[in-house]
Amino acid sequence: MKHWKGTDMDKRKTGIFLLIFLLGLISGFTLSSAVRGHGIADTSAALTAGRPGESALMSAGKDSEYHASEAHDASETHNVSGSPVPQALVTSGCSYPEWDKHTTYTGGDKAVYSGKIYKARWWTLGEIPGQADVWEYTPEMPAQPEAVRKASTSPAKIVGYYPSWKSYQPQKLQMDVLTHIAYAFAIPTSDGRLLPLENPETAIRLIEYAHKNQVKVLLAVGGWSHNGTELEPVFVNATSTSEKTRQLGDEILAMCSQYGFDGVDMDWEHPRMDGSSKDQYQELILYLADTLHAQDKLLTSAVISGVSADGNICYDAAAHSDAVLEAVDWIHVMAYDGGDGERHSSYEFAVNCAAYWCGARKMPADKVVLGVPFYSRPGWAGYEDILAADPDAWSKDHALVNGADAFYNGISTMEKKAVYARENLGGIMIWELTQDTDNSDKSLLSAIKRGMQ
């Protein structure tokens, strides 16, 4: 049997091919490491790198009676090529990038996946840590950003939203727990004005009762929708010129003074990076801030979560500019509606939201107030209704309501979030107060009180 012998030309071709292959591996490793390293050093740079298919929407409105989006959940941030942008919310200690299916890893590279750190045994692309043999779990734990780990030096805030369409229910108001209440909502119109405040008698009684207990009340403006109309386009029309922006601002300031509110909570849900929305939003915020602060009144803003339930940074979070974040007294982070089921508002999701605003956006911890839900997804059942369907629902985060799954925050999770907010942030925010139970032993607000002490 004859053995084939290659010619000198064949050998030279083979040698050239091997050289090109090795150079490709080296360059691929260098590029991969550079991209992942940049993600750790400056996650905020990726906020303007591109746009997602859908941005994360956290919202509130009368029609749905929840502080949540009716149509959208949190989604991945994408770069200009349409592929997910790898992000790392871990920025100190054992800090490694989030695993990304589009990134090449070689032996020894480490990445974070589902809150755990994995090390690549050899070259890999697109193979999922924890599932593929190429990845080896390491006992290291991802560190939180330094900004998140620092406890706030200011008194903790406990802010509860009170819907304007609900009747006056003083039994839902634990004034010994709350520091602030936001009366939601004053509704803008496209011509730069406000509709008359809904149920003004309730607002008046609420303010009087709160002030007797040294609790401040904010006028929340906006929400997700009103009578079936989404309000983001309404805000855009209402601020389409500087003149209309000042007119809307003056209407807000006048209503704030008329009823004796202690400040304004802006719930423009939510400004977009594309188009003029973000600039008009900033102009309105800065206009309100000048007057309210001169009157020794507060200006806060409800903001989207900042990250998806998977930890990817939301493109439109950057529409809350640095100037806006500097102008407001604090922000209410809507760390819920990450999706249906367990994605809704887990403890891990809350921590990632805080990491974005404190870490990537470098906000002072005491200006970041963590939002928590008093309702479930799917189904939107309020906590009190969940307890009516399952008296033991307080002891868990999942129950059946009318035969359907309901995921929410039970006593343990709520108290754990409150402890985290007390130790790391400026406080906690609730959507919404009337959804709690009157039973103090099972009350979520009572759980928050224990966690904040």
C-alpha positions, 0 to 999 in steps of 0.5 A: 500500500502506497503512502501519499507524500506531500510536495514542498509546496503542500508543506508550505501551504500547511505551514502558512495555514497553521500560522494564520490559525494561531494568529487568529486565536491570539487576536481573538483572545486579545479582542475578547479580553479587551471588550470584557475589560471595558465592560467592567471599567465603564458600564455606563458607556454601553448605555448609549451604544445602541437600542434594544428591541424593547426597552424596560418599561415600569409604569403606573396608571389608573386603568390598570391600577398598578405601577407597572407596564401594561405591555412591556417587560424588561429586555436586553440592551443591544449594541448597534449590530443588534447583538446583546451588549455584555454588561457587568454590574460587579465592579469591585472585589472579585469582579468579572463580566457577565457571561455573553454568548457572543464573546469568545473565552479561552482557558482561565477566563472567568465570567458571572452567570446567574450570580455565580462565577465560572472559569473556562477550561478551554476555548469556548463560544456560546456554551452556557456556564453551568450546563457545558463541561467547558465551564468550571464553577468557582466558589468565589462570590460576585462582589457588589459595587462599593457605592451599593455596599456603603450604608446611607448616612441620611435617615431612611425614607419609606415612601408609599404611593396612594392612588387617586382613584381609591377611596380614603382608607386611613387604616392602610396608612401606618403613619409610624412607618411612613416618612412620605406619601405620593398621591398618584396622579395628576394627569398632564394634557397635550396642550401643556396643562393638567386635568383637575385633580381626581378625588381632591377631598381624599387628597385634602384629608390625606395631607391633613392626616399625614401632616399631623403625624409629621409625614410629608405628601408629594404630588405624583404627576403622570403614570403609565396611562390614563383612560386607555391613553399612554402618557409618554406621548402626551408628555412629549406633546405637552413639552414640545416647546420651551413655552409649553414646558414652562406652562406645564411646570407652572400648572404642576407648581400651582396644584402643589401649592393649592393643596399644600403638597410638600413637593412633586414626584415626576412619573414621566413613564418613561423618557426615551433615548431616541428622539427629543423625549429625554431633552424635554424631560430634562428641561421640565425637571430642571425648571421644577427643581429651581422653583421647588427647591427655592420654596424648600419643597421636594422634587423626586422622580420615579425611574425604570429599573435600569436593568432587566431581570437577566441583569442587562442594562436597559437602553432607555435608562440613560434618558434620565441624564446626569443633570436630572439625577443631580437636580432631584432630591432622590429617585424611586427605582421601580424594581418590579415588573421584570416579567411574569412569574419569578422574574417579577420582583426577586431579591436578586433583581432588586440588588441588580437595580440598585447596582445600576443606579449606584454603580454604573450611574454613580448616584449617592446611595441615599438618593436611591430609594428601592421600589417594591410591589404590593401586588403579583404577576401575572394577574395583578392581584393585590397582596390583600386579595392574595391572602384572601385566596390563600391565608398562608400566602404571607409565608411564601412568594407564590400562591394560587389565586382563582386557580392561576399562579401569582408571584409576589413578595411575601413577608420574608422577601419583603423584610429582606429587601427592607434590610438591604435598603436600610443598609445600602440605599436611601430607603424603600418605596411601595406601589401601592399602600391600599393593596396591603392587608389590615392584619398587622401580623401579615402586613407587608408594611409591617415587615418593611418596618421591621427590616428598616429598624 
